């Protein structure tokens, strides 16, 4: 289907016109559940656990339809279609047409060229994010880019420039869904309003077990490496950049900026996989006004689980967990009401970013905001925000790798480009 054929208005032109009209005559809070929202057609690039989980949530919590999917591997592509077609049927939405299934290292090109796609959710290995983001911007699609936006400093700088290129022509969201969790939004608003006083110090942690991957005994070493990309430094950026970045991003949000310096240590002891990512990081991030944030993370074993943030100020202490509670104790106590203590987080749910408790509405709220920005024409652009949070995680990583304190200015001078040293075209 072309955009314009025989002087008829193509589907994408119709969506754009509908969005403009919606912005003029429909208040944003009235958009949900209307025909306007249902016009947004979503393509998924990367059919792994996180990709299919978030896309399923789009189907459940917004009126968007999934019209195309792409992945480098045929089995994941077929599994993705099976799962998403099932979820689509549950909510009265159409299945994915076989003509809109794209496989191989160039899958992104076919998906982005489809006239049946208005927006793309990029859930590929982090190494490829800048490349896939640039292609998406060039295609004119709206973009939901999974975190981290890049694995090295040049990649982050590139994403910032790409954000400028996108401007306000399309919506460009980055997958920091915690910024939309109701409990966290309420907490950060209170911190910014001075409810804990002047921030003094903090303690954040992301304790996780090993990420399990399906065994592939018949696969080549290159294929196993690509399938198990979360174990690979070059493809993932290491655990502090790929997984721990969420609590680092929340801290940037709370303190309204990025750190000026970091010192760190870590290592690989305890890991049993055949990758090269570390098992743990311990760092101190220094923000403006001498605010020091102690950070610790793990990703090994089978029992470790706990994600929490605590920020101490002159008038009180703010505490936020992925589960519960989310609260402030001090001169003006407060606690977000109604949070339930979850039974526990399975290893599979943790790997897919599927958490309960304080984050129950994080993904749905983020997805609704993204779709609303498209429908109303009030586009968002989170490229710089995403790049600064990735750079903050990289700052801690490089301080640990070198064993030396590194300043923000020193980090930005880095010209090291990660190269995973593989001919990806072998999977064509």
DRENTOR-505015 format. One record per atom (N, C-alpha, C): z, x negated, y negated. Coordinates in steps of 0.1 Angstrom, whole numbers, padded with zeros to 4 digits, always signed. Each point is the difference from the previous one (the first is absolute). Layout:
% residues N
ZXY;...
% end
This chain:
% residues 428
+0000-0009+0012;+0000+0009-0012;+0000-0009-0012;-0009+0002-0009;-0001-0007-0013;+0008+0007-0011;+0003-0008-0010;+0007+0006-0011;-0008+0011-0007;-0013-0004-0003;-0008+0010-0006;-0014+0000+0007;-0003+0012+0005;-0013+0002+0008;-0007+0012-0006;-0013-0002-0004;-0008+0010-0005;+0006+0008-0011;+0006-0008-0009;+0007+0006-0012;+0012+0009+0003;+0005-0001+0013;+0012+0008+0003;+0012-0009-0003;+0011+0006-0003;+0012-0008-0003;+0006-0004+0013;+0002-0014+0002;+0006-0005+0013;+0015+0004+0000;+0006-0002+0012;+0014+0004+0002;+0009-0009-0009;-0002-0013-0001;+0008-0008-0008;-0001+0003-0015;-0012+0004-0005;-0001+0004-0013;+0008+0013-0003;-0001+0009+0011;+0008+0012-0002;+0015-0002+0000;+0005-0010+0008;+0014-0003+0000;+0004-0005-0014;-0009-0009-0006;+0003-0006-0013;+0001+0011-0010;-0010+0009+0000;+0000+0011-0010;+0012+0009+0002;+0004+0003+0013;+0011+0008+0003;+0013-0006-0006;+0001-0014+0002;+0012-0007-0005;+0001+0001-0015;-0011-0002-0007;+0000+0001-0014;+0004+0014-0005;-0006+0010+0007;+0004+0014-0003;+0014+0003+0002;+0005-0005+0012;+0014+0002+0003;+0010-0006-0011;-0004-0012-0005;+0008-0007-0010;+0001+0009-0012;-0010+0008-0003;+0000+0008-0012;+0007+0013+0002;-0001+0007+0011;+0005+0013+0001;+0011+0002+0010;+0004-0010+0008;+0011+0001+0009;+0010-0010-0003;+0013+0005-0001;+0011-0010-0002;+0002-0007+0013;+0003-0013-0001;+0002-0008+0013;+0010+0006+0010;+0011+0006-0005;+0009+0006+0009;-0005+0012+0007;-0011+0006-0004;-0006+0011+0006;-0012-0003+0010;-0003-0013+0001;-0012-0004+0008;+0002+0003+0014;+0012-0004+0006;+0002+0000+0014;-0003+0014+0007;-0007-0001+0010;-0003+0012+0008;-0013+0008-0006;-0006-0006-0009;-0012+0007-0006;-0013-0006+0007;-0011+0006-0003;-0013-0004+0005;-0003-0014-0005;+0004-0003-0013;-0004-0012-0006;+0005-0012+0008;+0013+0000+0004;+0005-0011+0008;-0007-0002+0013;-0004+0011+0006;-0006-0001+0014;-0014-0007-0001;-0005-0003-0012;-0013-0006-0001;+0000-0015+0003;+0012-0006-0001;+0001-0015+0002;-0002-0003+0015;-0009-0009+0002;-0003-0004+0014;+0003-0015+0001;+0009-0003+0011;+0006-0013+0001;-0006-0008+0012;-0003-0012-0002;-0004-0009+0010;+0011-0010+0003;+0002-0003+0013;+0010-0010+0004;-0006-0012+0005;+0003-0012-0006;-0005-0013+0005;+0012-0007+0006;+0000-0001+0013;+0011-0007+0008;+0008+0011+0007;-0003+0001+0013;+0006+0011+0008;+0012-0004+0008;+0008-0009-0005;+0013-0004+0007;+0011+0010-0002;+0012-0004+0003;+0011+0009+0000;+0003+0005-0014;+0001-0009-0010;+0003+0004-0014;-0012+0008-0005;-0012-0004+0002;-0012+0007-0005;+0000+0015+0005;+0001+0002+0013;+0000+0014+0005;+0012+0008-0004;+0011-0007-0001;+0013+0008-0004;-0002+0005-0014;-0004-0008-0009;-0001+0004-0014;-0011+0010-0002;-0012-0002+0007;-0011+0010-0001;+0004+0013+0006;+0008+0000+0011;+0005+0013+0005;+0009+0007-0010;+0008-0008-0007;+0008+0006-0011;-0008+0006-0011;-0011-0007-0004;-0009+0006-0009;-0005+0014+0004;-0003+0001+0013;-0005+0012+0005;+0010+0011+0000;+0013-0004+0003;+0011+0010+0000;+0005+0004-0014;+0000-0009-0009;+0007+0003-0012;-0009+0001-0013;-0013-0002+0002;-0009+0003-0011;-0012+0008+0006;-0009+0005-0009;-0011+0007+0004;-0012-0009+0003;+0002-0013+0000;-0011-0009+0003;-0005+0001+0014;-0012-0002+0003;-0006+0000+0013;-0004-0015+0003;+0001-0003+0013;-0005-0013+0004;-0014+0001+0006;-0009-0007-0006;-0014+0002+0003;-0006-0012+0006;+0006-0012+0000;-0006-0012+0005;+0011-0010+0004;-0002-0008+0010;+0009-0011+0004;-0008-0012+0003;+0007-0012-0001;-0006-0013+0004;+0010-0009+0005;-0004-0008+0010;+0008-0011+0006;-0009-0010+0006;+0006-0012+0002;-0008-0011+0006;-0001+0002+0015;+0010+0007+0006;+0000+0002+0014;-0003+0014+0005;-0008+0001+0010;-0005+0014+0004;+0012+0008+0006;+0009-0006+0007;+0011+0008+0006;+0009+0006-0011;+0002-0008-0010;+0009+0005-0011;-0007+0011-0008;-0013-0002-0001;-0008+0010-0007;+0000+0014+0007;-0002-0001+0013;+0000+0012+0008;+0014+0007+0001;+0011-0009+0001;+0013+0005+0000;+0004+0006-0014;-0005-0006-0011;+0002+0006-0013;-0006+0013-0002;-0012+0002+0005;-0007+0013-0001;+0008+0010+0008;+0004-0003+0012;+0007+0009+0009;+0013+0005-0007;+0008-0009-0006;+0012+0004-0006;-0002+0008-0013;-0010-0004-0008;-0002+0006-0013;-0007+0014+0002;-0008+0001+0010;-0006+0013+0003;+0010+0010+0004;+0010-0005+0008;+0011+0009+0005;+0008+0005-0012;+0004-0009-0009;+0008+0004-0011;-0009+0009-0009;-0012-0003-0002;-0009+0008-0009;+0000+0015+0006;-0001+0001+0013;-0001+0013+0006;+0013+0008-0002;+0011-0007+0000;+0013+0006-0002;+0001+0006-0014;-0007-0005-0010;+0000+0005-0013;-0013+0006-0005;-0008+0005+0010;-0012+0007-0003;-0010-0008-0007;-0001-0012+0003;-0010-0009-0007;-0010-0005+0010;-0012-0004-0004;-0011-0004+0008;+0002-0013+0007;-0006-0003+0011;+0001-0012+0007;-0010-0010-0007;+0001-0013+0004;-0008-0011-0005;-0013+0000+0008;-0011+0001-0008;-0014+0000+0007;-0002-0014+0005;-0007-0001+0012;-0003-0013+0006;-0008-0009-0009;-0008+0006-0009;-0009-0008-0009;+0009-0007-0010;+0012+0004-0002;+0009-0006-0010;+0010-0009+0007;-0003-0005+0011;+0009-0010+0007;-0007-0014-0001;+0007-0009-0006;-0006-0013-0002;+0008-0011+0007;-0007-0009+0008;+0007-0010+0008;-0006-0014-0004;+0009-0010+0001;-0004-0013-0002;+0005-0007-0013;-0003-0012-0002;+0004-0007-0012;-0006+0005-0013;-0011+0008+0001;-0006+0006-0012;+0003+0015+0000;+0010+0004+0007;+0003+0015+0000;+0002+0005-0014;+0007-0009-0008;+0003+0005-0014;-0012+0003-0008;-0011-0007+0002;-0013+0002-0007;-0005+0014+0003;-0001+0003+0013;-0005+0014+0004;+0009+0011-0005;+0013-0002+0001;+0009+0010-0005;-0001+0002-0015;+0000-0010-0007;-0001+0001-0015;-0013+0005-0005;-0011-0001+0008;-0013+0005-0003;-0001+0015+0003;+0009+0005+0007;-0001+0014+0004;+0002+0009-0012;-0009+0010-0002;+0002+0010-0010;+0010+0011+0003;+0005-0001+0013;+0010+0009+0004;+0014-0005-0003;+0002-0011-0007;+0013-0006-0003;+0001-0001-0015;+0011+0006-0005;+0004-0001-0014;+0010-0011-0003;+0009-0002+0010;+0011-0009-0002;+0002-0008+0014;+0004-0012-0001;+0002-0008+0012;+0014-0005+0000;+0006+0001+0012;+0013-0006+0003;-0002-0013+0007;+0003-0012-0006;-0002-0013+0006;+0013-0004+0007;-0001-0001+0014;+0011-0003+0008;-0003-0012+0010;-0009-0009-0005;-0004-0011+0008;+0010-0011-0001;-0001-0011+0008;+0009-0012-0002;+0000-0004-0015;+0011-0005-0005;+0002-0003-0014;-0010-0010-0005;-0004-0010+0009;-0009-0010-0004;-0013+0006-0006;-0004+0011+0005;-0013+0006-0004;+0001+0009-0012;+0012+0002-0005;+0002+0011-0011;-0008-0003-0012;+0000-0012-0006;-0008-0002-0012;-0015+0002+0002;-0005-0004+0012;-0014+0002+0003;-0004+0015+0001;+0009+0007+0007;-0003+0014+0002;+0003+0008-0013;+0009-0004-0008;+0003+0006-0013;-0012-0001-0009;-0006-0012-0001;-0011-0002-0008;-0012+0009+0004;-0003+0000+0013;-0011+0009+0005;+0003+0014-0003;+0012+0005+0001;+0003+0014-0003;-0002+0003-0015;+0005-0009-0009;-0002+0002-0014;-0015+0000-0003;-0008-0009+0006;-0014+0000-0003;-0007+0013+0005;+0006+0006+0010;-0006+0013+0006;+0003+0012-0008;+0010-0002-0010;+0004+0012-0008;+0010+0009+0007;+0006-0004+0011;+0009+0008+0007;+0014-0001-0007;+0008+0010+0002;+0015-0001-0003;+0006-0008+0011;+0011-0007-0003;+0005-0010+0010;+0015+0002+0001;+0005+0000+0013;+0014-0001+0003;+0001-0013+0008;+0005-0010-0006;+0000-0014+0007;+0014-0002+0006;+0000-0003+0012;+0013-0003+0007;+0006-0014-0006;+0013-0001+0000;+0006-0013-0004;-0001-0009+0012;+0002-0014-0003;-0001-0006-0013;-0015-0001-0004;-0002-0001-0013;-0014+0000-0005;-0007-0013+0003;+0007-0010+0003;-0006-0013+0004;+0010-0009+0006;-0004-0011+0007;+0009-0009+0007;+0002-0013-0007;-0008-0003-0011;+0002-0012-0008;-0002+0002-0014;+0003-0010-0008;+0000+0002-0015;-0014+0003-0005;-0010-0008+0004;-0014+0004-0005;-0004+0014+0003;+0005+0005+0012;-0004+0013+0004;+0007+0010-0009;+0013-0002-0004;+0007+0009-0009;-0007+0000-0014;-0004-0012-0005;-0006-0001-0013;-0014+0008+0001;-0006-0001+0011;-0013+0007+0002;+0002+0015-0001;+0011+0005+0007;+0003+0014-0001;+0003+0005-0014;+0007-0008-0008;+0002+0003-0014;-0013+0002-0007;-0009-0009+0002;-0013+0001-0007;-0008+0012+0005;+0001+0003+0013;-0006+0012+0005;+0006+0012-0005;+0013+0000-0003;+0006+0012-0006;-0006+0002-0014;-0002-0011-0007;-0006+0002-0014;-0014+0005+0002;-0007-0004+0010;-0014+0005+0002;+0000+0015+0003;+0010+0004+0008;+0001+0014+0004;+0004+0008-0013;+0009-0005-0008;+0004+0007-0012;+0005+0013+0003;-0004+0010-0007;+0004+0014+0002;-0011+0009+0006;-0011-0007+0005;-0011+0007+0006;+0003+0007+0013;+0009-0007+0008;+0004+0006+0013;+0016-0002+0001;+0006+0007+0009;+0014-0002+0003;+0001-0012+0010;+0009-0009-0003;+0003-0011+0009;+0015-0001+0002;+0005+0005+0011;+0014+0000+0004;+0003-0011+0010;+0012-0005-0001;+0005-0010+0010;+0011+0006+0008;+0001-0004+0013;+0009+0007+0009;+0015-0003-0002;+0005+0001-0011;+0015-0001-0002;+0006+0014-0001;+0000+0007+0011;+0004+0014+0000;+0014+0002-0004;+0009-0010+0001;+0014+0002-0003;+0002+0003-0015;-0009-0004-0008;+0000+0004-0014;-0002+0015-0003;-0003+0007+0011;-0001+0015-0001;+0010+0007+0008;+0009-0007+0007;+0011+0006+0007;+0010+0007-0010;+0002+0012+0002;+0009+0008-0010;+0013-0007-0003;+0007-0005+0011;+0013-0006-0002;-0001-0013-0008;-0010-0008+0003;-0002-0012-0007;-0004+0002-0014;-0009+0009-0003;-0004+0003-0014;+0012+0004-0008;+0009+0008+0006;+0012+0005-0008;+0009-0012-0002;+0002-0009+0010;+0008-0012-0001;-0004-0009-0011;-0013-0004+0000;-0006-0009-0009;+0001+0005-0014;-0002+0013-0002;+0001+0006-0013;+0014-0002-0006;+0010+0002+0009;+0014-0001-0005;+0003-0015-0003;-0006-0009+0008;+0002-0015-0003;-0006-0003-0014;-0012+0005-0002;-0007-0003-0012;+0007+0006-0012;+0007+0011+0002;+0007+0007-0010;+0014-0006-0003;+0003-0011+0008;+0013-0007-0003;+0012+0004+0008;-0002+0008+0011;+0011+0005+0007;+0008-0010+0008;-0006-0012+0003;+0008-0011+0006;+0002-0011-0011;-0003+0003-0012;+0001-0010-0010;-0010-0011+0000;+0003-0012-0004;-0010-0011+0000;+0000-0006+0014;-0012+0000+0006;-0001-0006+0013;+0005-0015+0000;+0007-0003+0011;+0006-0014+0001;-0005-0007+0012;+0000+0006+0011;-0005-0006+0013;-0003+0011+0010;-0005-0005+0011;-0004+0010+0010;-0002-0006+0014;+0000+0008+0010;-0002-0004+0014;-0009+0010+0007;-0012-0006+0005;-0009+0009+0007;-0003-0006+0013;-0003+0008+0010;-0003-0005+0013;-0010+0009+0007;-0008-0006+0009;-0009+0007+0009;+0001-0006+0014;+0009+0006+0008;+0002-0005+0013;-0008+0009+0010;-0009-0007+0007;-0009+0007+0009;-0001-0007+0013;-0003+0007+0011;-0003-0006+0013;-0014-0005+0000;-0004-0006+0011;-0013-0005+0002;-0010+0012+0000;-0012-0002-0006;-0010+0010+0001;-0008-0001+0013;+0001+0011+0007;-0007+0000+0013;-0015+0003-0001;-0008-0007+0008;-0014+0002+0000;-0005+0003+0014;-0010+0008+0002;-0005+0003+0013;-0006-0013+0007;+0003-0002+0013;-0005-0012+0007;-0015+0001+0001;-0007-0011-0002;-0015+0000+0002;-0004-0012+0008;+0004+0000+0013;-0002-0013+0008;-0015-0004+0001;-0009+0009-0001;-0014-0003+0002;-0007-0004-0013;+0007+0001-0011;-0006-0003-0013;+0000-0015-0002;-0010-0005-0008;-0001-0014-0004;+0012-0003-0009;+0003-0013-0002;+0010-0004-0009;-0002+0005-0014;-0013+0000-0005;-0003+0005-0013;+0003+0015-0001;-0004+0007+0010;+0002+0015+0000;+0015+0003+0000;+0008-0007+0008;+0014+0002+0001;+0007-0003-0014;-0005-0010-0006;+0005-0004-0013;-0003+0011-0010;-0012+0005+0000;-0003+0011-0010;+0007+0013+0003;+0001+0003+0013;+0008+0012+0003;+0015-0001-0003;+0005-0012+0001;+0014-0002-0002;+0002-0007-0014;-0007+0005-0010;+0000-0007-0013;+0013+0000-0006;+0010+0009+0003;+0013-0001-0006;+0008-0012+0004;-0005-0007+0010;+0007-0012+0005;-0006-0012-0007;-0010+0001-0008;-0009-0011-0005;+0002-0002-0015;+0004-0012-0004;+0003-0002-0014;-0013+0003-0009;-0011-0006+0004;-0012+0001-0008;-0004+0015-0002;+0001+0008+0011;-0004+0014+0000;+0010+0009-0007;+0013-0003+0001;+0010+0009-0005;+0007-0005-0012;+0000-0013-0002;+0008-0006-0011;+0014-0004+0004;+0004+0002+0012;+0013-0002+0006;+0009+0012-0003;+0011+0001+0007;+0008+0012+0000;+0005+0004-0014;+0003-0010-0008;+0005+0003-0014;-0010+0006-0009;-0013-0002+0003;-0010+0006-0008;-0005+0013+0006;-0001+0000+0013;-0006+0012+0007;+0010+0011+0001;+0012-0003+0004;+0010+0011+0003;+0011+0000-0010;+0006-0011-0003;+0012+0000-0009;-0003+0003-0015;-0013+0000-0003;-0004+0003-0014;+0005+0013-0005;+0003+0009+0008;+0005+0013-0005;+0013-0001-0008;+0010-0007+0006;+0012-0002-0007;-0001-0009-0013;-0010-0009+0001;-0003-0009-0011;-0006+0008-0011;-0009+0009+0003;-0006+0009-0010;+0010+0009-0006;+0009+0006+0008;+0010+0008-0006;+0009-0008-0010;+0003-0012+0003;+0008-0008-0009;-0008-0003-0013;-0013-0003+0001;-0008-0001-0013;+0001+0013-0008;-0001+0011+0007;+0001+0013-0006;+0013+0002-0007;+0011-0003+0007;+0014+0002-0005;+0002-0009-0013;-0005-0012+0001;+0003-0010-0011;-0012+0000-0010;-0010+0008+0003;-0011+0002-0010;-0007-0013-0003;-0003-0008+0010;-0008-0012-0002;+0000-0009+0013;-0005-0011-0001;-0001-0009+0011;+0010-0012-0002;+0003-0007+0011;+0010-0011-0002;-0007-0012-0007;+0009-0009-0005;-0005-0012-0007;+0001-0012+0010;+0007+0001+0011;+0002-0011+0009;+0005+0005+0013;-0003-0008+0011;+0006+0003+0013;+0003-0013+0007;+0011+0000+0008;+0003-0011+0010;+0002+0007+0013;-0004-0006+0011;+0000+0007+0013;+0000-0010+0012;+0004+0006+0011;-0001-0007+0013;-0004+0010+0010;-0003-0005+0012;-0003+0009+0011;-0005-0008+0012;-0006+0007+0010;-0005-0007+0011;-0006+0010+0011;-0003-0005+0011;-0007+0008+0011;+0009+0002+0012;+0012-0006+0000;+0009+0001+0012;+0002+0014+0004;-0001+0003+0013;+0003+0013+0005;-0012+0008+0003;-0012-0003-0006;-0012+0007+0003;-0005-0003+0013;-0006+0010+0007;-0006-0003+0014;-0015+0002+0000;-0006+0004-0011;-0015+0003+0001;-0007-0014-0002;-0013+0001+0001;-0008-0012-0001;-0007-0002-0014;+0006+0007-0010;-0005-0002-0013;+0007-0011-0008;-0001-0001-0013;+0006-0010-0008;+0008+0005-0011;+0003+0013-0001;+0009+0006-0010;+0014-0004+0003;+0008-0001-0011;+0014-0003+0001;+0008+0012+0005;+0012-0003+0006;+0009+0010+0005;+0010+0005-0011;+0002-0008-0010;+0010+0003-0011;-0002-0007-0013;+0004+0006-0010;+0000-0006-0014;+0013+0002-0006;+0005-0009-0008;+0012+0001-0008;-0004-0006-0014;+0001+0008-0010;-0004-0004-0014;+0009+0005-0010;-0001-0007-0012;+0007+0005-0012;-0011+0001-0011;-0002+0012-0005;-0010+0002-0011;+0008+0001-0013;-0004-0008-0010;+0006+0001-0013;-0009+0007-0010;+0005+0011-0006;-0007+0008-0009;+0005-0004-0014;-0006+0006-0010;+0004-0002-0014;+0015+0002-0002;+0006-0006-0010;+0014+0001-0003;+0009-0005+0011;-0006-0009+0009;+0008-0006+0010;+0005+0010+0012;-0007+0011+0002;+0003+0009+0010;-0005-0006+0014;+0009-0003+0009;-0003-0006+0013;+0000+0011+0011;-0010+0001+0007;-0001+0009+0011;-0001-0008+0013;+0010+0002+0009;-0001-0006+0013;-0008+0008+0010;-0009-0006+0007;-0009+0007+0009;+0001-0006+0014;+0000+0009+0011;+0000-0005+0013;-0008+0009+0009;-0007-0005+0010;-0009+0008+0008;+0000-0006+0014;-0003+0008+0010;-0003-0004+0014;-0012+0008+0005;-0006-0006+0010;-0010+0008+0008;-0001-0007+0014;+0010+0002+0008;+0000-0005+0013;+0011+0008+0008;-0001-0002+0014;+0010+0007+0008;-0004+0015+0002;+0010+0007+0005;-0003+0015+0003;+0010+0009-0006;+0011-0005-0006;+0010+0009-0005;+0002+0000-0015;-0005-0010-0007;+0003+0000-0014;-0007+0011-0008;+0007+0008-0008;-0006+0009-0009;+0009+0004-0011;-0005-0002-0012;+0008+0004-0012;-0006-0004-0012;-0003+0009-0009;-0006-0003-0013;+0008+0005-0011;+0005-0008-0009;+0009+0004-0010;-0001-0008-0013;+0004+0006-0011;-0001-0007-0013;+0013+0003-0007;+0006-0009-0007;+0012+0002-0008;-0001-0008-0013;+0002+0007-0011;-0001-0006-0013;+0013+0002-0008;+0006-0011-0003;+0013+0000-0007;-0002-0002-0015;+0006+0009-0008;-0001-0001-0014;+0014+0000-0007;+0000-0001-0013;+0013-0001-0007;+0009+0013+0001;-0007+0011+0003;+0008+0013+0001;+0000+0006+0014;-0007-0006+0009;+0000+0007+0013;-0010-0007+0010;-0001+0006+0012;-0009-0006+0010;-0009+0011+0006;-0013-0003+0000;-0010+0009+0006;-0003-0004+0014;+0000+0009+0010;-0003-0003+0013;-0011+0009+0005;-0010-0006+0007;-0011+0008+0005;-0004-0005+0014;+0000+0009+0010;-0005-0003+0013;-0012+0008+0004;-0007-0005+0010;-0011+0008+0005;+0005+0013+0006;+0012+0000+0006;+0005+0012+0006;+0009+0007-0010;+0012-0003-0001;+0009+0005-0010;+0013-0009+0000;+0007+0000-0011;-0001+0009-0012;-0009-0007-0011;-0003+0007-0010;-0005-0005-0013;+0009+0005-0011;+0007-0010-0006;+0012+0004-0009;+0003-0011-0010;+0009+0004-0009;+0006-0009-0010;+0015+0002+0001;+0007-0011+0000;+0015+0000-0001;+0004-0008-0012;+0010+0005-0007;+0004-0007-0012;+0005+0010-0011;-0002-0003-0012;+0005+0009-0011;-0006+0014+0001;-0013+0001+0004;-0006+0013+0001;-0006+0001+0015;+0008+0005+0009;-0004+0001+0014;-0011+0011+0001;-0009-0003+0010;-0011+0010+0003;-0005-0003+0014;-0004+0010+0007;-0007-0001+0013;-0011+0010+0001;-0011-0004+0005;-0011+0009+0002;+0004+0010+0011;-0001+0013-0002;+0005+0009+0009;-0009+0003+0012;+0006+0004+0011;-0008+0005+0011;-0006-0010+0010;+0002-0012-0002;-0006-0010+0009;+0007+0000+0013;-0008+0001+0011;+0005+0000+0013;+0000-0014+0006;+0009-0003+0008;+0000-0013+0007;-0009+0001+0012;-0011-0007+0001;-0009+0001+0011;+0006-0005+0013;-0006+0005+0011;+0005-0004+0013;-0003-0015+0003;-0010-0005-0006;-0004-0014+0002;-0015-0002-0002;-0004-0012-0002;-0014-0003-0002;-0006-0007+0012;-0010+0005+0007;-0005-0007+0011;-0009-0012-0004;-0002-0009+0009;-0009-0011-0004;-0014+0004-0004;-0005+0010+0006;-0014+0005-0003;+0000+0006-0014;+0010+0008-0003;+0001+0007-0013;+0002-0011-0011;+0008-0010+0003;+0002-0010-0010;-0013-0008-0003;-0008-0003+0010;-0012-0007-0001;-0010+0008-0008;+0000+0014+0001;-0009+0008-0007;+0005+0005-0014;+0012-0005-0003;+0006+0004-0013;+0005+0015+0000;+0004+0005+0011;+0004+0014+0001;+0015+0001+0000;+0006+0002-0011;+0014+0000-0001;+0006+0014-0004;+0012+0003+0004;+0006+0012-0004;+0013-0003-0008;+0005+0011-0007;+0011-0002-0008;-0004+0000-0015;+0003-0010-0007;-0003-0001-0015;-0015+0000-0002;-0008-0004+0010;-0015-0001-0002;-0007+0012+0006;+0007+0011+0003;-0007+0011+0006;-0012+0005-0008;+0001+0000-0013;-0011+0005-0008;-0008-0010-0007;+0002-0013+0004;-0006-0011-0008;-0015+0000+0002;-0005+0000+0013;-0014+0000+0002;-0007+0013-0005;+0006+0012+0004;-0007+0012-0006;-0001+0001-0015;+0011-0004-0007;-0001+0000-0014;-0010-0010-0006;-0001-0012+0006;-0010-0010-0004;-0014+0006+0002;-0002+0006+0011;-0013+0005+0003;-0004+0012-0009;+0009+0009-0002;-0002+0011-0009;-0004-0005-0014;+0007-0011-0005;-0003-0005-0013;-0013-0006-0001;-0004-0007+0011;-0014-0006+0001;-0011+0011-0001;+0002+0010+0008;-0010+0010+0000;-0001+0008-0013;+0012+0002-0006;+0001+0007-0012;-0007-0008-0011;+0001-0013+0000;-0006-0009-0010;-0016+0002+0001;-0005+0002+0012;-0014+0001+0001;-0005+0014-0004;+0007+0010+0004;-0004+0014-0003;+0001+0003-0015;+0011-0005-0007;+0001+0002-0014;-0007-0009-0009;-0006-0011+0006;-0006-0010-0008;+0009-0009-0008;+0013+0001+0003;+0010-0009-0007;+0002-0012+0009;-0009-0009+0000;+0000-0011+0010;+0011-0010-0002;+0005-0005+0011;+0010-0010+0000;-0006-0014+0003;+0007-0011-0004;-0005-0013+0004;+0012-0009+0002;+0003-0003+0012;+0012-0007+0004;-0003-0015+0005;-0012-0005-0004;-0004-0013+0004;+0010-0011-0004;+0003+0000-0013;+0009-0010-0005;+0014+0001+0006;+0005+0012+0001;+0013+0002+0006;+0000-0005+0014;-0010+0003+0008;-0001-0005+0014;-0001-0015+0000;-0008-0006-0009;-0001-0014+0001;+0012-0007-0004;+0008+0005-0010;+0012-0007-0004;+0011+0001+0011;+0000+0011+0008;+0010+0001+0011;-0004-0010+0011;-0013-0001+0003;-0005-0009+0010;+0003-0015-0005;-0002-0003-0012;+0003-0013-0005;+0015-0003+0001;+0008+0010-0002;+0015-0002+0001;+0003-0004+0014;-0006+0007+0010;+0003-0003+0014;-0006-0014+0003;-0012-0003-0005;-0005-0014+0002;+0008-0011-0006;+0006+0003-0011;+0009-0009-0007;+0012-0004+0010;+0006+0010+0006;+0010-0003+0010;-0005-0007+0012;-0011+0004+0005;-0007-0007+0011;-0002-0015-0002;-0006-0003-0012;-0004-0014-0003;+0013-0008-0002;+0010+0006-0006;+0013-0007-0002;+0006-0004+0013;-0001+0009+0010;+0005-0003+0013;-0009-0010+0008;-0013+0001-0001;-0009-0009+0007;+0002-0014-0005;+0002-0002-0014;+0001-0013-0005;+0014-0005-0001;+0010+0009+0001;+0014-0004-0001;+0004-0004-0014;-0008+0004-0010;+0003-0003-0013;+0000+0012-0009;+0008+0001-0011;-0001+0011-0009;-0014+0000-0007;-0005+0012-0002;-0013+0002-0006;+0001+0010-0011;-0005-0003-0012;+0000+0009-0011;-0013+0009+0001;+0001+0011-0008;-0012+0009+0000;-0012-0007-0006;+0002-0008-0010;-0011-0007-0006;-0006-0010+0009;+0008-0007+0008;-0005-0009+0010;-0008+0007+0011;+0005+0011+0004;-0007+0008+0010;-0014+0004-0004;-0001+0004-0013;-0013+0005-0005;-0010-0011-0001;+0004-0013+0001;-0009-0011+0000;-0006-0003+0014;+0005+0007+0010;-0005-0003+0014;-0014+0004+0001;-0008-0009+0006;-0014+0003+0003;-0002+0001+0016;+0011+0000+0007;-0002+0001+0015;-0005+0013+0004;-0011+0000+0007;-0007+0012+0005;+0002+0000+0016;+0006+0011+0004;+0003+0001+0015;-0014+0002+0007;-0002-0007+0011;-0012+0001+0008;+0004+0001+0015;-0003+0012+0006;+0005+0002+0013;-0010-0007+0011;-0010-0007-0005;-0008-0008+0009;-0007+0006+0011;-0006+0012-0002;-0006+0007+0011;-0013+0006-0004;-0010+0000+0008;-0013+0007-0003;+0002+0014+0004;+0002+0009-0009;+0003+0014+0003;-0013+0007+0005;-0011-0006-0003;-0013+0007+0004;-0002+0000+0015;+0009-0008+0008;-0001+0001+0014;+0004+0013+0006;+0006+0009-0008;+0004+0013+0004;-0010+0011-0004;-0011-0004-0005;-0011+0009-0004;-0005+0008+0012;
% end
